[in-house]
Amino acid sequence: MILWQKSTFSSGSDGANCVEVAASEEQVLLRESDDPDRILPLTPTGLAALLQRLQAGGRVRR
C-alpha cells in the first residue's frame, strides 16, 4: 500500500491542484491529485535534479 502525502505548498483546501508524494524503499513517487493514475517515479538523485532545475526556472519536458 502506498501512502500519499499532500505537499504543504499545494493551494486550496478542496484537494484540487495538489502535488502528492510517496516514498518506497528505492523511489520517490510524485503525482497530481487531479490525475492520480499518472505517477512519476524518481530516484532520490533524480528528484534532487528535478527540484534544482525547477528552482533555477528551467523547463521540464514531458
N, C-alpha and C positions, 0 to 999 in steps of 0.2 A: 504494500500500500504506500502510495506517495502522499506525503503531507505537504500541501502547498501553503505558502505564506505570502500575503499581500504586501507589496512594497509600501513603506511609510511615505514615499513620495507620490503615491498614486492619488489622483484627485477624486473628489466625490465620495459620498458615503453610501451610495446606492450599489456599489460594486462594479460599475461600468468604468471602462478606460483604466483598468488596473494592470500592472505588471505583477506577476506572481513568480515566486522562486521556490524550488525544492532542491534537496541535495540527496544524492545517493553516495555510495562509497567511492565511486570513481568520477562522477559527473555532477555538474550543477545544471539544473533544468530551469528554463525560462519559458513563460507563456503569457499571452494576453488573456484577460478574463473574458473578453467578448469572443474569443476563438480558442477555447481550452483544448481542442484536439490537436492544435498545431503547437508542438513543443520543440524548443531549441535546446539540444543537449550540448553542453560545453565542458571542456576540462577546466580546472581552476586557472590554468595558464591562458586558455582561450578566453575565459570570462574577463580576466585582467586586461588582455589586449583589446577586447571589445570596449570595455569601460574607458580605457585610455584613449581610444580613437574617438569615442563619443564626446568625452570631455574636451578633446582638442578641436571639436567642431567638425570632425571628419564625417563623411557619409558612409553608411553601411549598405553594401549591395546585397540584394537577395539572390 
